[in-house]
Amino acid sequence: MFFKRKPKVDLDTQFKELYKEINKITADAGNELDYVIKYSQLQLACNKYDQLLKLIDKGANFDKEHFASLKESVEKETKRVKGFIDED
């Protein structure tokens, strides 16, 4: 009997691709003038950082503390931008 092997998932490659995506999102947010759009982009980046941290928990070979720190920075910026939105 023949069994199909599940393709091996390369967590490090997935991690790198997701991190590139996060960098693009945060760069776009940095250039965005509309605070509502900027806020949603930063929220998306935070959610993507959660995915990165899960990949590290699954075995991706990256420093969890470093990426948790980067996520905290994005969260702070998200709160700051939210403050501008709430003022309007």
C-alpha positions as CSV (number, residue, x, y, z in Angstrom):
1,M,0.0,0.0,0.0
2,F,1.3,3.4,-0.9
3,F,0.9,6.5,1.3
4,K,1.3,10.0,0.2
5,R,3.7,11.8,2.5
6,K,2.5,15.2,3.7
7,P,4.9,17.8,2.4
8,K,7.3,18.9,5.1
9,V,6.5,22.4,6.3
10,D,9.6,24.6,6.6
11,L,8.7,26.8,9.5
12,D,11.7,29.1,9.0
13,T,10.7,29.8,5.4
14,Q,7.1,30.5,6.5
15,F,8.4,32.7,9.2
16,K,10.6,34.7,6.9
17,E,7.8,35.2,4.4
18,L,5.4,36.3,7.1
19,Y,8.0,38.7,8.5
20,K,8.5,40.3,5.1
21,E,4.7,40.8,4.9
22,I,4.7,42.4,8.3
23,N,7.5,44.7,7.3
24,K,5.6,45.8,4.2
25,I,2.4,46.4,6.3
26,T,4.2,48.5,8.9
27,A,6.1,50.5,6.2
28,D,2.7,51.2,4.4
29,A,1.3,52.2,7.8
30,G,4.2,54.6,8.3
31,N,3.5,56.3,5.0
32,E,-0.3,56.4,5.5
33,L,-1.8,59.8,6.2
34,D,-5.3,58.6,7.1
35,Y,-5.3,57.6,10.8
36,V,-8.2,55.1,10.4
37,I,-6.3,53.2,7.6
38,K,-3.0,53.5,9.5
39,Y,-4.8,52.0,12.6
40,S,-6.2,49.1,10.7
41,Q,-2.8,48.3,9.1
42,L,-1.1,48.4,12.5
43,Q,-3.8,46.1,14.0
44,L,-3.1,43.7,11.1
45,A,0.6,43.8,11.8
46,C,-0.1,42.9,15.4
47,N,-2.2,39.9,14.4
48,K,0.6,38.8,12.0
49,Y,3.2,39.1,14.8
50,D,0.9,36.7,16.8
51,Q,1.3,34.3,13.9
52,L,5.0,34.7,13.9
53,L,5.2,34.0,17.7
54,K,3.1,30.8,17.1
55,L,5.6,29.7,14.4
56,I,8.4,30.1,16.9
57,D,6.4,28.0,19.4
58,K,6.0,25.3,16.7
59,G,9.8,25.2,16.1
60,A,10.9,28.1,13.9
61,N,14.4,29.0,14.8
62,F,14.1,32.7,15.8
63,D,14.4,34.7,19.0
64,K,10.9,34.9,20.5
65,E,11.8,37.7,22.9
66,H,13.1,39.9,20.0
67,F,9.9,39.4,18.0
68,A,7.7,39.9,21.1
69,S,9.5,43.2,21.6
70,L,8.8,44.2,18.0
71,K,5.2,43.4,18.5
72,E,5.0,45.5,21.6
73,S,6.4,48.5,19.6
74,V,3.7,48.1,17.0
75,E,1.1,47.8,19.8
76,K,2.3,51.0,21.3
77,E,2.1,52.8,17.9
78,T,-1.4,51.3,17.4
79,K,-2.6,52.8,20.7
80,R,-1.0,56.1,19.9
81,V,-2.8,56.2,16.5
82,K,-6.1,55.1,18.2
83,G,-5.7,58.2,20.4
84,F,-5.7,60.5,17.3
85,I,-8.8,58.7,16.0
86,D,-10.6,59.1,19.3
87,E,-9.9,62.8,19.4
88,D,-11.9,63.4,16.2
